[in-house]
Amino acid sequence: MIKMNLAIRDAKLQDTEFILSGIRDIFRIEKCVFSDRVYRERKKFTKNAIKNKQVRVVIEENKPIGFSWFRISDLTPFGLDYGKWSRKYCWISFVYVVKGYRNQGIGSLLYDDIMKICKKKGIKQIMLDVFTVNKKSTRFHEKIGFKPLLGIFTMRAR
Ligand SMILES: CC(C)(COP(=O)(O)OP(=O)(O)OC[C@H]1O[C@@H](n2cnc3c(N)ncnc32)[C@H](O)[C@@H]1OP(=O)(O)O)[C@@H](O)C(=O)NCCC(=O)NCCS
């Protein structure tokens, strides 16, 4: 990693707009629509997640440059109404690093931090979904050790 003065901490409410700008960027990369309605909804979710200590922020010189957003759950992470999963796991909703700071190990650092949190909480499995269109995220997650579990297939209804 390039030498930087980095710290990771729980997100604060003042980080809300930074986190929302990251989510907007992820939606753009993954070709999802980030409308005003989505923005308002995400803002509510973000504030809640911050209050529940589900967002971690990487800071460089007092400035946020990345975040992770995770949640511990025991609900089956695919399909609708599938009930309980076999055990509790950590679900990653987002990992994000500001563009000029990518490819310097900060994404990996966010995962080191998540691993520590999981260890402390006795969580043995980490899961996330990756949009196939997001090639960089796919490559990054495979590189740090994730393996595909299932595919969600889609087509236009005719
Ligand atoms: C996916 C993402 C979080 C990864 O963060 P990152 O900080 O770039 O991650 P790292 O630097 O740890 O690893 C990225 C790559 O840089 C390489 N790398 C790490 N440290 C490096 C260094 N010091 N020098 C050169 N390369 C390095 C890694 O090997 C990795 O290679 P890869 O591109 O083949 O996977 C980041 O690209 C991102 O924010 N993307 C946009 C948002 C997004 O798509 N998020 C995922 C969906 S929620």
The ligand as a Tripos MOL2 file, in Angstrom:
@<TRIPOS>MOLECULE
LIG
   48    50     1     0     0
SMALL
NO_CHARGES

@<TRIPOS>ATOM
      1 C1        -14.3200   -2.5000   -5.5590 C.3       1 LIG1
      2 C2        -13.5060   -1.4700   -4.7620 C.3       1 LIG1
      3 C3        -14.1780   -1.2020   -3.4210 C.3       1 LIG1
      4 C4        -12.1150   -2.0090   -4.4970 C.3       1 LIG1
      5 O1        -11.4100   -1.0470   -3.7260 O.3       1 LIG1
      6 P1         -9.8540   -0.7710   -3.9560 P.3       1 LIG1
      7 O2         -9.4030    0.1810   -2.9210 O.co2     1 LIG1
      8 O3         -9.6030   -0.4020   -5.3630 O.co2     1 LIG1
      9 O4         -9.2910   -2.2330   -3.6230 O.3       1 LIG1
     10 P2         -7.7760   -2.7220   -3.5220 P.3       1 LIG1
     11 O5         -6.8600   -1.5920   -3.8600 O.co2     1 LIG1
     12 O6         -7.6090   -3.4080   -2.2260 O.co2     1 LIG1
     13 O7         -7.7330   -3.8140   -4.6720 O.3       1 LIG1
     14 C5         -8.0440   -3.4370   -6.0090 C.3       1 LIG1
     15 C6         -6.9690   -3.8870   -6.9640 C.3       1 LIG1
     16 O8         -5.7700   -3.1840   -6.7260 O.3       1 LIG1
     17 C7         -4.6970   -4.0860   -6.5020 C.3       1 LIG1
     18 N1         -3.8200   -3.4430   -5.5130 N.ar      1 LIG1
     19 C8         -3.9780   -3.4080   -4.1820 C.ar      1 LIG1
     20 N2         -2.9610   -2.7230   -3.6120 N.ar      1 LIG1
     21 C9         -2.1720   -2.3140   -4.6290 C.ar      1 LIG1
     22 C10        -0.9870   -1.5520   -4.6890 C.ar      1 LIG1
     23 N3         -0.3840   -1.0660   -3.6070 N.pl3     1 LIG1
     24 N4         -0.4830   -1.2990   -5.8950 N.ar      1 LIG1
     25 C11        -1.0640   -1.7680   -7.0260 C.ar      1 LIG1
     26 N5         -2.1990   -2.5000   -7.0320 N.ar      1 LIG1
     27 C12        -2.7310   -2.7640   -5.8510 C.ar      1 LIG1
     28 C13        -5.3700   -5.3160   -5.9810 C.3       1 LIG1
     29 O9         -4.5770   -6.4500   -6.1910 O.3       1 LIG1
     30 C14        -6.6370   -5.3370   -6.8010 C.3       1 LIG1
     31 O10        -6.4190   -5.8530   -8.0860 O.3       1 LIG1
     32 P3         -7.6240   -6.2250   -9.0920 P.3       1 LIG1
     33 O11        -8.0280   -4.9360   -9.7800 O.co2     1 LIG1
     34 O12        -7.0560   -7.2160  -10.0340 O.co2     1 LIG1
     35 O13        -8.7490   -6.7520   -8.2530 O.co2     1 LIG1
     36 C15       -13.3460   -0.1400   -5.5790 C.3       1 LIG1
     37 O14       -12.8780   -0.4450   -6.8660 O.3       1 LIG1
     38 C16       -14.6210    0.6580   -5.7070 C.2       1 LIG1
     39 O15       -14.9610    1.4470   -4.8350 O.2       1 LIG1
     40 N6        -15.3410    0.4900   -6.8340 N.am      1 LIG1
     41 C17       -16.5650    1.2400   -7.0700 C.3       1 LIG1
     42 C18       -17.6800    0.8090   -6.1340 C.3       1 LIG1
     43 C19       -18.0280   -0.6280   -6.2910 C.2       1 LIG1
     44 O16       -18.1650   -1.1430   -7.3940 O.2       1 LIG1
     45 N7        -18.1840   -1.3210   -5.1550 N.am      1 LIG1
     46 C20       -18.5200   -2.7320   -5.1240 C.3       1 LIG1
     47 C21       -19.9830   -2.9690   -5.1980 C.3       1 LIG1
     48 S1        -20.8610   -2.4480   -3.7550 S.3       1 LIG1
@<TRIPOS>BOND
     1     1     2 1
     2     2     3 1
     3     2     4 1
     4     2    36 1
     5     4     5 1
     6     5     6 1
     7     6     7 2
     8     6     8 1
     9     6     9 1
    10     9    10 1
    11    10    11 2
    12    10    12 1
    13    10    13 1
    14    13    14 1
    15    14    15 1
    16    15    16 1
    17    15    30 1
    18    16    17 1
    19    17    18 1
    20    17    28 1
    21    18    19 ar
    22    18    27 ar
    23    19    20 ar
    24    20    21 ar
    25    21    22 ar
    26    21    27 ar
    27    22    23 1
    28    22    24 ar
    29    24    25 ar
    30    25    26 ar
    31    26    27 ar
    32    28    29 1
    33    28    30 1
    34    30    31 1
    35    31    32 1
    36    32    33 2
    37    32    34 1
    38    32    35 1
    39    36    37 1
    40    36    38 1
    41    38    39 2
    42    38    40 1
    43    40    41 1
    44    41    42 1
    45    42    43 1
    46    43    44 2
    47    43    45 1
    48    45    46 1
    49    46    47 1
    50    47    48 1
@<TRIPOS>SUBSTRUCTURE
     1 LIG1         1 GROUP 0 **** ****
